[in-house]
Amino acid sequence: SMRSCQVLGFDVMLDSKRKPWLLEVNNSPSMAIDECLALDPDEAAEYLQNLHKFRPTEKRGADQAVICRCMDMGQPHRHRTSTVDL
Protein backbone atom coordinates (compact mmCIF):
# COMPACT_ATOMS: atom_id res chain seq x y z
CA SER A 1 0.00 0.00 0.00
CA MET A 2 1.08 3.59 -0.63
CA ARG A 3 1.79 5.94 2.21
CA SER A 4 1.69 9.68 1.89
CA CYS A 5 1.36 12.76 3.98
CA GLN A 6 0.48 16.37 3.43
CA VAL A 7 1.89 19.40 5.21
CA LEU A 8 -0.68 22.03 6.10
CA GLY A 9 0.00 25.54 7.34
CA PHE A 10 -2.34 27.03 9.92
CA ASP A 11 -2.40 30.81 10.42
CA VAL A 12 -3.70 31.54 13.90
CA MET A 13 -4.14 34.82 15.74
CA LEU A 14 -4.42 35.11 19.53
CA ASP A 15 -6.74 37.70 21.06
CA SER A 16 -6.05 39.61 24.28
CA LYS A 17 -7.27 36.62 26.31
CA ARG A 18 -4.97 34.30 24.33
CA LYS A 19 -7.92 32.62 22.66
CA PRO A 20 -6.81 31.29 19.26
CA TRP A 21 -8.67 32.30 16.11
CA LEU A 22 -8.07 30.37 12.90
CA LEU A 23 -7.37 32.80 10.04
CA GLU A 24 -6.66 30.35 7.24
CA VAL A 25 -5.30 26.93 6.34
CA ASN A 26 -2.71 26.67 3.57
CA ASN A 27 -2.44 23.43 1.60
CA SER A 28 1.03 24.34 0.32
CA PRO A 29 2.73 26.45 3.00
CA SER A 30 6.09 28.08 2.41
CA MET A 31 8.92 26.68 4.48
CA ALA A 32 11.07 29.76 3.86
CA ILE A 33 11.88 32.02 6.77
CA ASP A 34 13.01 34.98 4.70
CA GLU A 35 11.21 37.84 3.03
CA CYS A 36 12.00 39.96 -0.02
CA LEU A 37 12.51 43.68 0.40
CA ALA A 38 12.42 45.97 -2.61
CA LEU A 39 15.33 48.38 -2.93
CA ASP A 40 14.51 51.97 -2.06
CA PRO A 41 14.09 54.15 -5.20
CA ASP A 42 17.52 55.84 -4.92
CA GLU A 43 19.32 52.54 -4.39
CA ALA A 44 17.44 50.91 -7.30
CA ALA A 45 18.32 53.79 -9.63
CA GLU A 46 22.00 53.60 -8.63
CA TYR A 47 21.99 49.82 -9.09
CA LEU A 48 20.50 50.08 -12.58
CA GLN A 49 22.89 52.88 -13.63
CA ASN A 50 25.93 50.92 -12.43
CA LEU A 51 24.79 47.45 -13.43
CA HIS A 52 27.81 46.97 -15.71
CA LYS A 53 30.23 47.34 -12.75
CA PHE A 54 28.04 45.85 -10.03
CA ARG A 55 29.74 43.29 -7.82
CA PRO A 56 27.64 41.94 -4.96
CA THR A 57 29.14 42.22 -1.51
CA GLU A 58 29.64 39.13 0.60
CA LYS A 59 28.51 40.90 3.76
CA ARG A 60 25.17 39.55 4.90
CA GLY A 61 24.19 41.99 7.65
CA ALA A 62 20.61 43.23 7.87
CA ASP A 63 21.48 46.45 6.06
CA GLN A 64 24.14 44.98 3.75
CA ALA A 65 22.45 41.92 2.27
CA VAL A 66 23.43 41.02 -1.28
CA ILE A 67 21.24 42.51 -4.00
CA CYS A 68 19.36 39.64 -5.57
CA ARG A 69 17.57 39.13 -8.89
CA CYS A 70 15.88 35.80 -8.16
CA MET A 71 12.30 35.09 -9.25
CA ASP A 72 10.80 35.86 -5.82
CA MET A 73 10.35 39.47 -6.96
CA GLY A 74 10.33 40.97 -10.46
CA GLN A 75 12.91 43.64 -9.60
CA PRO A 76 16.27 43.78 -7.80
CA HIS A 77 15.74 43.19 -4.09
CA ARG A 78 17.31 41.95 -0.87
CA HIS A 79 16.41 38.98 1.33
CA ARG A 80 16.30 39.09 5.11
CA THR A 81 15.01 36.81 7.83
CA SER A 82 11.39 37.60 8.50
CA THR A 83 10.80 39.12 11.92
CA VAL A 84 7.70 36.94 12.22
CA ASP A 85 9.88 33.82 12.09
CA LEU A 86 12.44 34.88 14.70
C-alpha positions, 0 to 999 in steps of 0.5 A, a space after each residue: 500500500 502507498 503511504 503519503 502525507 500532506 503538510 498544512 500551514 495554519 495561520 492563527 491569531 491570539 486575542 487579548 485573552 490568548 484565545 486562538 482564532 483560525 485565520 486560514 489553512 494553507 495546503 502548500 505552505 512556504 517553508 522559507 523564513 526569509 522575506 524579499 525587500 524591494 530596494 529603495 528608489 535611490 538605491 534601485 536607480 544607482 543599481 540600474 545605472 551601475 549594473 555593468 560594474 556591479 559586484 555583490 558584496 559578501 557581507 550579509 548583515 541586515 542592512 548589507 544583504 546582497 542585491 538579488 535578482 531571483 524570481 521571488 520578486 520581479 525587480 532587484 531586491 534583498 532577502 532578510 530573515 522575516 521578523 515573524 519567524 524569529 
